[in-house]
């Protein structure tokens, strides 16, 4: 099973001395921008772990009314179905900083709408010799843009 608890993830992590890649997000409405980022992330190492905000955590991000649209179990299930994704784990905090600190990925990846200096956990990963990578950006691919188009507000 690709969707795991933190304890199971940490046990599995022991089999990857190098090349463990981590990224995170809400992944509310999976779109081609997400897929591009996840595939690029997976190509940077041996295995890709995706941290997913729980519903409660996602609501703390204030992405708008009714968000997340999809419940966390559904978001995790869709991500786990992707070939590029090796493991999916949820986190209940507003940021994945605590998860990153215990997982200790070799490579931390975020999409092109981020700058390295703004990536949560970048300082942790670089402090032990890991790296931070920013993938390309796909404009108008975000869930908010999709919802605006669906509701005719854009």
C-alpha positions in Angstrom: 0.0 0.0 0.0 1.3 3.4 -0.9 -0.7 5.4 1.6 1.1 4.9 4.9 1.2 6.2 8.5 4.2 8.2 9.6 5.6 5.1 11.6 5.3 2.9 8.5 6.9 5.6 6.4 9.9 6.0 8.7 10.4 2.2 8.7 10.3 2.1 4.9 12.6 5.2 4.7 15.4 3.1 6.2 15.7 1.3 2.9 16.7 4.5 1.1 20.1 5.8 2.3 20.2 8.3 -0.6 17.9 9.6 -3.2 14.7 10.1 -1.2 12.6 12.9 -2.6 9.9 14.7 -0.8 7.2 17.2 -1.8 3.9 18.2 -0.3 0.7 20.0 -0.9 -3.1 20.0 -0.6 -3.5 18.4 -4.0 -7.2 19.3 -3.9 -8.0 18.9 -7.6 -5.2 17.0 -9.2 -4.2 18.7 -12.5 -1.5 18.5 -15.1 0.7 21.0 -13.1 0.7 18.7 -10.2 1.5 15.7 -12.4 4.4 17.6 -14.1 5.8 18.5 -10.7 5.5 15.0 -9.3 7.1 13.4 -12.3 9.9 15.9 -12.3 10.4 15.3 -8.5 10.5 11.5 -9.0 13.1 11.8 -11.7 15.5 13.5 -9.2 15.9 10.5 -6.9 15.2 6.8 -6.1 11.8 7.3 -4.5 9.2 10.0 -4.0 7.2 10.7 -0.8 4.2 13.0 -1.0 3.0 14.7 2.1 -0.6 15.7 1.9 -2.3 18.2 4.2 -5.2 16.7 6.1 -8.6 18.4 5.6 -8.1 20.3 8.9 -4.6 21.4 7.9 -5.8 22.4 4.4 -8.6 24.6 5.9 -5.9 26.4 7.9 -4.4 27.6 4.7 -7.5 29.6 3.8 -7.7 28.6 0.1 -11.2 29.7 0.0 -14.7 28.7 1.0 -15.5 25.0 0.6 -11.9 24.0 0.3 -10.6 21.4 0.2 -13.2 20.2 -2.3 -12.0 16.6 -2.1 -11.6 14.9 1.3 -8.1 13.8 2.3 -8.7 10.1 1.7 -9.7 10.8 -1.9 -6.8 13.1 -2.5 -4.4 10.5 -1.1 -6.0 7.8 -3.2 -5.6 9.7 -6.4 -1.9 10.5 -5.7 -1.2 6.9 -4.7 -2.4 5.8 -8.1 0.3 7.8 -9.9 3.3 5.8 -11.1 5.7 8.6 -10.0 4.6 8.4 -6.4 6.1 5.8 -4.1 4.5 6.8 -0.8 1.8 9.1 0.5 1.5 10.3 4.1 -0.8 13.0 5.6 0.2 15.7 8.0 -2.1 17.7 10.3 0.1 20.8 10.9 -0.2 23.9 8.7 3.2 23.1 7.2 5.2 19.9 6.7 8.2 21.2 8.7 7.9 18.6 11.4 7.4 15.8 8.9 10.5 17.0 7.0 12.5 17.1 10.2 11.8 13.4 11.0 11.8 12.0 7.4 15.0 13.8 6.5 14.6 13.6 2.7 17.7 14.0 0.5 15.8 16.3 -2.0 13.0 18.7 -1.2 10.9 19.7 -4.2 8.2 22.4 -4.8 6.5 23.7 -7.9 7.5 26.6 -9.9 5.2 29.0 -8.0 7.8 28.9 -5.1 11.2 30.3 -4.6 13.8 28.3 -2.7 13.9 30.8 0.1 10.2 30.4 0.7 10.1 26.6 0.8 9.2 25.3 4.3 11.9 23.0 5.5 14.5 24.1 2.9 16.8 25.2 5.8 16.5 21.8 7.4 17.2 19.8 4.3 20.2 21.9 3.3 21.6 21.8 6.9 22.4 18.1 6.6 23.6 18.3 3.0 20.3 17.7 1.1 19.1 19.9 -1.7 16.0 21.9 -2.7 14.7 21.9 -6.2 12.0 24.0 -7.8 10.2 22.5 -10.8 8.7 24.3 -13.8 5.4 26.3 -13.5 2.2 25.6 -15.4 0.1 28.8 -15.5 -3.7 28.6 -15.0 -3.4 25.0 -13.8 -4.1 25.6 -10.1 -7.2 24.3 -8.4 -8.3 27.8 -7.7 -8.1 28.7 -11.4 -10.0 25.5 -12.3 -12.7 26.3 -9.7 -13.0 29.9 -11.0 -13.5 28.6 -14.5 -16.1 26.1 -13.4 -18.0 28.8 -11.5 -17.6 31.3 -14.4 -15.8 33.9 -12.2 -12.7 34.2 -14.3 
